[in-house]
Amino acid sequence: MSQLHKFLFEGMPVRGMLVQLTDVWQEVLKRRAANLETGAYPEPVRHLLGEMTAAAVLMQSNIKFNGSLVMQIFGDGPVKLTVVEVQPDLSLRATAKVVGDVSDVASLSEMVNVKNEGRCAITLDPLNKLPGQQPYQGVVPLFDDERQKLENFSEVLQHYMLQSEQLDTTLVLAADDKTAAGLLIQRLPVMGEGNLSAKSTAADEDEIGRNEDYNRISILAASLRRDELLTLDAETILRRLFWEEKLVRFEPLTPKFACSCSRERVSNMIRSLGVEEVESILKERGDVEVGCDFCGKQYRYDPVDAAQVFVAETANQTPGPSAIQ
Ligand SMILES: [Zn+2]
């Protein structure tokens, strides 16, 4: 079963999360494998998308935000796009667009950052948007401060966290064809009056001590091997890593697979193609068929259905914000 475990280190401003996606991740892979057009993900893509999926669940649980978290890589290599979307209830979906041969790919950069132009974007899209409110998006490159290509996706995200939230974060990620998993350790911002200048000396001393706690725990976390993260159960992992620390544990949460595609959204997409384009597809094939990239569901429109899509358009021509797909 897929589970997310949250925990705190007692008396220290450090928190952690461990996620292991099994059935949920296998569902993502199974649906892709069943797609006759694309076939199953090649191994390197599976590896990257699995790490992203685990990381996106960790990040969604790490923020207090009522909306979807969308993590994307816009690649400049044989993998053009990877997308993971996680809702506040930890339901998720994921997909990747592979446009070239990845059989010889041995690293992250060969897959998505060949020309050092690959980007990772994280979008927070609120569920109840105010009129005119835009989703928040943060973008980071796939290279370090010296423009050296990063080869671990966890480094890309650690960079992102430091940049966007100014929080020290340690991430260990791993994925194979059964499990996608991740461990996140984060130093919490020091809250309250301790931050104010009147007590600056005491607060500074505290801060050093807190950094030492974080550094020690971070080193322990980073010693976790990929195969341990994938195969050991959560209890064993936490006991082995942090047996000398006092953990406060919370009730585990259960991520699940869910796709938010709908006939209505597909109709909007078809409408955006325009009457002419749709008529030419109908002429050529007899119907319009659209498959969902995330879950594989097929939506079919015969000429009557297609005509209705455009009739509905004329009936619904009320001004308003356009729907996000
Ligand atoms: Zn779908």
Residues whose N, C-alpha, C, O or C-beta is under 5 A from the ligand:
A	BS01	ZN	C259 C261 C292 F294 C295 G296 K297
